[in-house]
Amino acid sequence: MNLSANKCKLPELHIGNKTARIPIIQGGMGVGVSLSSLAGAVAKEGGVGIISTAQIGYDDDAFEYDQAGCNLAAIKKHIRKAKEIAGGNGLVGVNIMVALKHYKEHVKAAVAAGADVIISGAGLPIDLPALVDKACQTKIAPIVSSKRAAQLILKMWSHKYDRTADFIVIEGPKAGGHLGFSNEQLNNTASLDFDNEITNIIECKKEYEDKYSKKIPVIVAGGIFDKQDIIHAINLGADGVQIASRFVATKECDASPAYKQAYINARQEDVQIIQSPVGMPGRALRNAFIKRLDNSRIPISKCYNCLEKCNPAKVPYCITKALINAVKGDVDNGLIFCGANVGRINEITTVHSLMKELTE
């Protein structure tokens, strides 16, 4: 399919036996930025709404002493609420980071709650198929940023589980949050021919489409801002796109008004590549919190048991505390992840208006 400005009706997104009328996946954003309100609204418009499970139970009264229990209960609660909002439209799924301490439990809770899709990144989700039965209605997708990563995951899933991905999310260097690139690459994105990487990944998955007699849709993420970007991705051979940052500046986004306003106020020069305690570089707004990290680490008084590999005595700050502060509105003491195009976001809109802008 080759779309142009004159022929620009977007195709439906088919993931196995599931269909989204609009080929837009709203990216999962934690902690608490994309929960049931946002995901449900996106699905209601015919897209794919994604809930981030990272410390999803942060606003529960018991969270301070039972993070694991609150998170598992919140996964089920928010999937149910999002589906109620969607009213039978679109799809509702979750983003689960491989780096989470309770990754397996989150996957199983999402499946039990009836998530339509599970998207997994921030590490290689090699064992994801072991947690989601083939006969299950929940579809699974890895996030990759290179042909090498895609080949490794597809090969391992096939070898270990005689199975392949239901779809693939290709996340480029302009995405927000945790990124699968080196600092050198991220500080010089202009030198990366990522369009070529996308076409190479699309080519390498064909072997597994043939082997398993199924279509493996490809979703392009990172720096997708407007309809022209969507058309460009589809013309490269993608089946849809994933967009995150633009959904922050919507009334339905689950973050605080102060968090959303930080996006509105952001300029291009306010965006910075940071080193996350997850062990990966990330893209965030350079606010008062990030500036304090220039001079010293921020002492950690409590561990929230979020990451599998985290030593509170050595990491520069507690990522859970920083993200919770931000999403609740204490933006000067919080971490605000963002995409490369955040400086182009100038107003708060609604999910309905944004989806209409992106598709009509």
C-alpha positions, 0 to 999 in steps of 0.5 A: 500500500502506498498512501499519499496526501491525496489518498490518505484513508488509513488502513485498519490494523489487524492483529491475528483475529483482533482489529483496530479500526485506526492503526494507531497504538497509544504508547504506554507511559509510566508511572501513572501517565497512561492508565484506564482513562487515556487507554479507554478513550483511545480504544473508544475512538477505534485505536489501541489504548495501552496501560503502563503497568510500571508501578501502576498501583502508586495511588493506592493507600497501601502502596507504601508497604505493599507495592507488588499487591497494589500493582497486581490489583491495579492492572486488573482494575485499569484493564476493566475500566478501560474496556468499559470506557471503550465500549467494545471499540478498539483494543485495550492492552498493556506495556510491561517492562522486562526490567520490572522485578515482578515482570512475570506476575504482571504478564499473568495478571494482564492475561487474566484480566483480558488484555487484548495485547501485551507490548514488552520492552526495556530489555529483551522479552525472550521468555514472554511466550512462556507466560502467555499460552498460545491458545490465549486471546492476548496477543504479544509483541516485543519492542525492538530498535534494531534488526539484530534485536528483532532477529534474536527475539524471533529466532529464540521464540521460534526455537524455544516455544515454536511460536512467533510474535503476533506483531512487532513494535519498532521504536526509533531514536526519537522516542521518549522514555527508555531507549534501545540506543547508545548515548552517541546515537541519541545525541546524533540522531541525524546520522542514523538512517532509521528508515533503512533499519525499519525496512530491514526489520520488515524484511527479516520477519517475513521468514517467520510469517512464512514459517507460521503462515501468519501475518506479523504486523509492524508498528513504527514508534518514535517521533511520530507527530502528525498524519504525514509521519503516519503515512511515511511509516506506512509507505515504508511497509509498516502496518501502523504507528505508536504515538505517546507524547501527543497523548499526554497533552489530552484531557483524558491523560491520567497525569496531573495538570502540572505534568501536562503543562510541562509538556506545553511549556517545553521547548526543543532545547529543554529535551535531554538524554539521561541515564536511567536507573533501569540501565538504559538511556532515556529522553526527558525534560531538563527540569529542576530535578535533572539539573540537581543530578548534574552535581550529585546523586539524590539519596534514596530513603526507601526502595519501592522494589520496582526493578530487577537489577537496581542497587539503591546505594549506587543508582543516582536516584529512585526512579519510582519516587521521581516518576510518582512525584512528576505524575502527581504534579510535583514536577520540580522534584520529578522525572518527566519522560518525553519524545523528541518532538515535545517542543511542538506540542502547544495546547491541551486537546481531547483524545477525540480531537487528536485522533481526528487530526491524525486520521482525517 
